[in-house]
Amino acid sequence: MKRPSNLLSSFGSLRRLSQRPFTSVPRLSQHWKTSDNPGKVAYESLAWRSSKNFRATYAVVPLTLLGVTIWIFSNPFLAEHSEGRSQGLIPYSEVLKHNSRESCWVIIRGQVYDLTEFVARHPGGSRVIINNAGQDVTTLFEGIHSPAVLQSMLQPHQHLGPVDPSTMPVQEILMSEDDLRVAAARNAMPPLARMINLADIEEVARKVLTKQGWSYYRSEAEDGYSYRNNFAALRHYFFRPRILRKVAEVDLTTTILGIPSSLPIFVSPAAMAGLGHPEGEKNITRGAVEVLKKVEKLGFHGVMLTVDAPVLGRRELDMRTKEIFDDDDEEFVAAGEKRGGVAASLEGYFETNIGWDDVEWLQRTTKLPIIIKGIQTVDDCILATQYPGVKGVLLSNHGGRQADYAPAAIDVLYELRQKRPDVFDKVEVYVDGGFRRGTDVLKAICLGAKACGLGRPFLYANAAYGEAGVIKTVRLLNEEIKNAMQQIGLTSLAQASPDMVEYVIRSIEPPKPEDYSQ
């Protein structure tokens, strides 16, 4: 397996979702029409047999083990569930019989799985599985989960074998109102060449994503103050440009943990649902050690430990999305079931008891440099430097999706620079949250950040235009960072310094469209 060759691949969590961001019933297969407009697609309603058309791509998969999120590069279609495959075909009529909590079978991509033992452990609750027991749940499953979930969550004996395709009923596939809206939006997409900034791409993604997909990507904690403040805080930092610096040649390269990077950006970890290990704490610990050793042998350069999510944040926009759930059922709610939302499928993988002793355990377990993601105070930055294995800290409030009223990363970075500049000599400091412009990135670099992470912009780009959109996003950021450096008199990132940025109390609102009218 080829290891990622650049920082965006090795450091990020961008999963090329085969251009299928949260498709709902019916499954919609996207076929790229022309190279000039890779985002414009023709939608075709397909039955379950069409799963072979699903494009297999490599993915960065997060394994959450004992609260340790380890990002590894893997093939989601590896082995195609070869283990546990029984000989012969299973009639659909037999699958139909197992439609209860006591005996629960489902069909996923033409394969039959026995989820009876797993129902109670499903992080998204048992109701969604029980309501679909004895059925083909390919559409429902692939709309939320990565295919790698089957390998990480189920045991080989739970894979019963292939269903007999000749016994499958021919089902009439009806497009929902949201499917029709998405199809129309796809057909009306502007060419990628018209996208001149990240906001343009986000607007296209908003239109072409399903309601469920947009709600998950865009969701924020409660009233959204953390999310909005990520953007508002950046408006308080202004440049102090230097002139007559001869900026014809500009060097945007940097290093992150010693890895050369052509830009000071990376793709921030952005998890999908349900990736992890279902076993108990002892098995999880052993599994974590096993994974870390394999990661080291593969030649990876670091482990990122996510610490800003001990519990799932109340992402209300996502919670209101209930296409895959029935209306509220107080019986299930009283039993502890979660109501709606893609993020609910993640809740079983949060570790409320994660602590600094886990950092100590991690540095004993691996020789890889550790980056702690989700630090939100100067005090915790200082604590992180006390662990020799920690080589970097990522200042982040989880994109405003966890605690509402959490500080913006740029403000924590500024405070760290003012109060404890020595920290920058002990660990590399990264930031994410609200960065959408090259000027945003350059402000953080001037204040001492080594690089800036972007999460949603890459998800939006991938959802709208696929791989071409991701490449376009990187190119736009490259152009903007270079232009900003030339405007303030920098010819290399090494020349960026805190005295080139000042904090202003007032916040300048961006111009409105009507401001441009004559």
N, C-alpha and C positions, 0 to 999 in steps of 0.2 A: 504494500500500500504506500502510495507516495505521500510523503509528509508535506504540509503546507509550506510554501516557499517564501511567503511574505507575511508581514505582521498582521494584515487584515485577516488572513486566513488563520494563522496560528493563535492569535490573541482573541479573536472574535467568536461570536456564537451564531453568526448569520447562517441559517440553514436555507439552502436553496430548496424551497419547498416544491420544486418541480412546477413552479408557477401555478400552485393550487391553494392559495391562501383561504382556508376555511370554506371550501365549496360545500353547499348544502344540497338537499334532495331536489332534483336528481343530481347524481354526480355529473360534473361538467368537465369535459375534456377540452383543454385549450390547445389549439394548433396554431403555431406562429405562421402568419400569412406571408409577410415580406420582411426582408432584412431592413428595409427603410423604416418600418414601423413595427418593431418586435412586440409591442404591447397590445397591438390590435389583434384580437383573436376571434375565431369562429367557435361558437359553443355547440356541442353536439350531445344530446342526451344518450347516455350509454347504460347498458345493463351491466350486471356484475362481472360478466365475462371480459369486459373491456379493461379490467384492472391491469392486463398485460401492457396496455399503452401508457401506464403510469411511468414517467421517466425516473429512472434511478440515478440519483446524484449523491455525491459525498456530503456528509453533514458533520457539523460540530455538535456533539451530543453531550449534554450535561448529565453526569452521574452524581446524584446527591446521596452521599453516604455519611451517616452520622453528622449531618449538618455541613459536610464538606462538599462543596460543589466543584467538581473536577471536569474541565472541558477537554474532551478528547475528540480526535478526528476519526470518524468511522464510516463504514458503508451501511446505510440503513437496510439494505436488501441482502446483507451478507447471509449466505447459506439458505436463504428463502425458507426458513423454518424447517430445515431438513430433519432436525432431531425430533423424535417422537412421532414421525410419520408412519402411520399404520398402512399395511398393504391392503389394496382393494379400495373401492369407493363407498362412501356413506350415502345412502338414499336421503333425499330431502325430507321424506316422510318420517324418517327416524329422528332427524334433528327437531322436527316439529313437536315430538313427544316430550322433549326436555325443555319445558317452558316455564319452570317455576324456580323458586329459591332453592328448593331441595335438589333439583336436577336441572342445571342451567347450561345449555349449549348455545353457541352462536357460530355464525359463519362469517369469516373475514377473508376477503380476497380468495375465495374458493376453498378455504381451509376451515375445518371444524375444530372448535376449541371448547373444552369443558371448563366453564368458569365457576362451577359450584363452590369450590374451595376458595375462590378469589373474590366472590361477591362481597363478602363482609369487609374485605381489605381494600376495595376500590376507593381511591382517594376522592373521587367525585361522588361517592355515595352509591348505595346498592340499587336505588330506584331505577336509574336509567338503564342498568343492565337487566333487571327483572322485567321491566316493561318491554324489553326487546328480546327476551329469551326465546330460543327456538327460531330465530330469524336471521336473515342475512343483514349484518350491521356494518358492512363495508363502508357505506357512505357516511354513516354516523361516526365510525371510528376514525376514518382518514380525515374527516373534517376537523378533528381535534388533536389526535395523537400522531406522533412519529411512528413509523413502522417498527423502529427499534424497540418500542415499548413491549411488543410481544415477546421478544427475546429476554428482556430484562425483568419482566414482571411475572411471567409464567414458567412453570416447570415443563420439561420435555414431555412428561406423561399427560399433560393437559392438552397437548396437541394431538387430536384423535385421527387426523388424516384428511384427505381431500373429499369434498362433497361430489356426488355424481352429477355432473352438469346436465345430463339428459333428464334428470328428475326435477330440475329446478323449474318453477312456474315462470311463464312469460308474463312479466308485470308491465302494466301501462305506467309509463313514467310521466308524471305531470310536473310542470315547472311552477314553482311558487311565484308569488308576486315579486319577492325579492330577487329570485333567479332571473325573472324577466327584466327587472330594473338593471341588474348587473350586466346582463347580456347586451342590453341597449347601450349602457354606458361604455362597455368594451368596444362596441362597434363605432362609437362616436369619439373614441380617444384621440387626442391630438398626437402628432408625431413626437417622438422623443427629442428630436432636434429643437422643438419649441420650448423645452424646459430650460429656463435660464437660472433657476435657483431651486433650492430644496423645497421651498414652500409650494412651488408649482407642481412638483412631483407629489407632494403630500395631498394636494387638492385632487389630483387625478386618482390617487389611491383611495381617497374618501369616497369617490363616486363608484369605483369599480370593485371595491371590496364588498363582500356580503355584510349584512348588518352585524352578524355575529363576529366576523373577522375584524371589522372596524372597531366594534365595541371593545374587543380584547386588546387590540393594539393601542387604541387611543385612551383606554380607561385610566383613571386617576383616583387617588385616595379621597374618599368622602367629598368634601366641597372643592377640592382641586387647588387649594392655595399653594401647596408645595409645587405642584406642576406649573402653575402660572408664575410663581415667584422665580422658578428656574430661568424663565425668559426675562422677567422684569429686572432681576438682579443684574443681569449683564448690561443693562442700559445705564447703570450707574458708573461704569468704568469707561473712561475716555482716554484716547491716546494723546501723547505729547510728541508729535512728529518732529523728527530731525530732518534738516534739508541739506542739499548739496552733497549727497553721500555716494553718487555714482552707482545707481542701482540697476544697471543694464543686465548684470548677471546675478541671479539670486539662487541660493542653495537652500532647498526645503528639507534636506535629509536630516535624519536624527538616528539615535539608537534607543531601543527599549530593552532593558535587561541585556544589553550588549548586542541585541539583534538589529542589524541595519534596517532602516525603514525609509522609504522615499518621502513619506509625509508624517507629520506629528499627530496622526489620528489612528484610531482602531475601532473595530466594531464591538460595542459593548455587549456583554452577555445578555441575551434576551430569550428566556426559556419558553418552550412550549409546554404542553401539559403532560404530566404523568411519566416523566423519565426518572427512573430510580430503581431501587432494590427493595422488594417487599419483605425481606426476612427480618428477624429480630436483631437486637443491638449487637450481640456477639458475632453473628454471621456477617452483619453489615461491617463491623470493624475489620474482620478478616478479609472481607471483600474489598474494603478500601485499601488495605495494605497491598493486596494482590493487584488492584488496578494501578496504584501508584508505581509499583515495580515495573509493570508493563509500560506505563507511560514513560518512565525513565529509559527503558530499553529502546523505545521507539525514537528517542532523541528529542523529546519535547523540551522546551526551555523554561517552563514555569507552571505553577499551580495557582489558580485564583480562587480564594476562599471568600464566598459571599456571606456577609455577616449582618446585613441590614434588613433581614426578613425572618425574624424568629417565628412570626406567624404571618398568615396571608393578610394583606391590607384589604380594607373594604373598598373595592373597586366597583363603585355603584353602577357605572355605565355598563360594565360587563355583567354585573349581577342582574340587570334588567333584561338581559338577553336570554330568552328561555325557549328558543326554537327546539332544543333537544330535550326539554323537560316539560312535564305536565304543569298545569296551574298549581298554585300552592296547595299542598296536601298536608294538613296539620299533623296527621299521623306520622308522616315521614319527618317533618320538621321537629316534632317532639322527640323523635328517635335520634336526632342529631344530624339528619340529612341537611345538605347545603342547598340553597335555592339558586338554581340557574348559574349561567356564566361559565366561560371556558376556564377561568382561573380557579374555579372550584375544584377542578381536577388536579390542581397542584398542591392542594392544602395538605394532603397526607405526607408530603415530603419536607415540610418545614420542621425545624428542630428548635423547640422552645428552650432547651437547656444547653444550647451551645455557649461556650465561654472561652476565656483566654487559655484554659487548660487544654482545649482542643487545638489551639494554635501550637502549644507546646508539644502535643502529641503529633501533630502534622509535621513539625520540623524534625522530630525524632524519626519519623517514618520515611521521609523522603529527603534526598539531597537537593531536590529542585528548589529554586528560589520561590518564595511564597509572596503573593500579592494579596493583601486584604482589601476586599471590595465592600464599600458601604460605610466607610468612616465619615462621621459628620461633625466631629469636634476636634479642636486642637489637642485636648487632653488625650483622646484616644490615638491620635497620631503619635504622641509622645510615648504612650504605652506600647504601640506597635514596634517602635524602634528598640525596645528592650529585648526583643526576640531575634536572635542572630539569623534565623532562617527567613525572616521577613525582609525582603529586598525592595518592596514597593507597597504603596498604599493608594487606593483609588477612592477619592472623595466623591461620594454619590449619595443621593437620597432615593435611589431606585427609580429614577425618572418620575418622581412624585406619585408613585403607585403604592407606597407602603404607609409611612406615617404622614398625615397631613400636618402642615405647619413645620415641616422639617426644613433646615436651612439649605439654601442653594449651594452647590459645590464651589462656585466662583467666590462666594462670600467666605466660606471656610478656608479656601486657598488664600484669600487676601489676609484673613486673620492670622493664619499660620505664618505668612510672610512677615507680618508686623510683629507677632509675639515670639515666634520660635523659628527664625530663619535657619538655625542649625539643623533642623529636621531635614532640610533639603540636601544636606551633606551626608546624611545617614541612610536615607532611602529615596528611591525615585517616587515622585508624586504625580499621580494622574487624576483627571477629573472627568465626569460626565454629567449630563442633565441640562437640557435646554440649549445645547450648542448646535446652531443651525447655519452659521456663517463663518467664513474664513476669518473675519474680524473677531468673532467670539473665540475661536481657537487661538488666535494670536494674542489676545488679552491674557488668556490663561498661561501661554508660554512665557510671556513677559513677567508674569507673577511667579514663575518658577515651576510650572507644570511641565512634565516631560512630554506628555501627549494627552490628547482629548479623545474621549470615547463618544460615539454616536450610536444609539440603539434604534429608536423608531424610524429615523430617516432611511436606514438601510432596509428595514422591514417594509416601509412604504414603497421604496424603489423596487424591491423585489416583487411586491404584490402587484404593482402597476405594470412594470416593464421587464420583469425577470432579470436575468443576469446583465442584460444591456443597461437596465436602470441602475443597477448597483455600480457598474463601471462609470456610468454618467455621473452618479453622485460623487464618486471619488474625483473625477475630472473637474467637476464644478468646485469642489472644495480646494483642489489643487490651484485652480485659477484664482479663487478668492483669497487664499492664503498668500499666494505670490503677489497679487496686486496689493494686498494690505501691507505686506512687508516693504514693497517699493514705495508705497505712499508715506510710510513713517520713517523710511531711511534705513532699512535693514537689508543686508545682502546675505545673511545666514542666520539661522535660529540661535546660534551661539551668541550673537550680538544682542539678543532680546534681554532686557533687564527691567526690574521693577520701576525704575525712574522714567520709563517710557509710557507708563499707565498711571492715571490718577483716579481716585474715587470722588465722584461728585454727588452731592445730596439729592439734587433734582434728578428726575427721571424724564427723559425725552420720549414722548410718544412717537411711534413711527408714522410716516405720512399715510394718509388715507387716499384711496383712488381718486376721490373728488379734488384732492389737492393738486392733481396734475392737469385738471381741466382748465381750458383757456376761456 
